[in-house]
Amino acid sequence: MRTALGRIGRLLGQSSFWRASNGGKMMVQVHNRQFLGHKGALNYFKNKQSKTNWIMQEYTLASQNHHGPHKVTMLNSFSLINLENQ
């Protein structure tokens, strides 16, 4: 669920949380380099020292009314989430 600032709430319970594993990647069309959205990966931690095998991949499409080449209106967008236990 997104917060008022457009970020995904990552805390779960007292000490478990999701942490971004990379800065994310831009998704663009190959033939015309048109910006489509972002892809990000997050790892699940039981606490600060205990990383699990769970990985969340989030895909967010750019909204049609974005301003600038890489801006995404986060509160008006939808995300596709893929969860994997590796």
C-alpha positions in Angstrom: 0.0 0.0 0.0 1.3 3.4 -0.9 1.7 6.2 1.7 0.7 9.9 1.1 4.2 10.6 -0.2 3.9 7.9 -2.8 6.2 5.3 -1.1 5.3 1.8 -0.4 4.9 1.0 3.3 7.8 -1.4 3.9 7.5 -2.1 7.7 5.8 -5.4 8.8 5.3 -5.9 12.5 7.9 -4.9 15.0 11.1 -5.7 13.1 10.6 -7.2 9.7 10.7 -5.1 6.6 11.3 -4.9 2.8 14.6 -3.2 1.7 15.4 -2.1 -1.9 18.2 -4.2 -3.2 19.0 -1.9 -6.1 18.2 1.7 -7.3 15.7 0.4 -9.7 15.8 0.4 -13.5 14.0 2.4 -16.1 11.9 0.5 -18.6 12.0 1.8 -22.2 10.7 0.5 -25.5 13.5 -0.9 -27.7 12.6 0.5 -31.1 11.9 4.2 -30.1 13.4 4.5 -26.6 10.1 5.7 -25.2 10.0 5.7 -21.4 7.5 3.2 -20.0 8.1 3.0 -16.2 10.3 1.6 -13.5 11.3 -1.8 -12.2 12.6 -2.2 -8.7 13.6 -5.2 -6.5 13.2 -5.5 -2.7 14.5 -8.1 -0.3 12.6 -9.2 2.8 14.4 -9.1 6.2 13.1 -10.6 9.5 15.3 -8.2 11.4 18.3 -6.0 10.6 20.8 -8.9 10.4 18.5 -11.7 9.0 17.9 -11.6 5.3 15.4 -14.2 3.9 15.1 -15.7 0.4 12.0 -13.7 -0.4 12.3 -11.1 -3.3 9.7 -8.7 -4.4 9.9 -7.2 -7.9 7.7 -4.1 -8.5 6.9 -2.8 -11.9 5.3 0.7 -12.1 4.1 2.2 -15.4 4.5 5.9 -16.1 1.2 7.8 -16.1 0.1 9.5 -19.3 0.2 12.9 -17.7 3.7 12.9 -16.4 5.9 16.0 -16.6 9.4 15.4 -18.0 10.9 12.3 -19.5 11.2 10.2 -16.4 8.6 11.4 -13.9 5.9 9.1 -12.6 2.8 10.2 -10.7 3.1 7.7 -8.0 -0.3 8.3 -6.3 -2.1 7.9 -9.6 -0.3 4.8 -10.8 -0.6 1.1 -10.3 2.1 -1.4 -9.6 2.5 -5.1 -10.5 4.2 -7.0 -7.8 5.9 -10.4 -8.3 7.0 -12.3 -5.1 9.5 -15.1 -5.3 11.1 -17.4 -2.7 14.5 -18.3 -4.1 
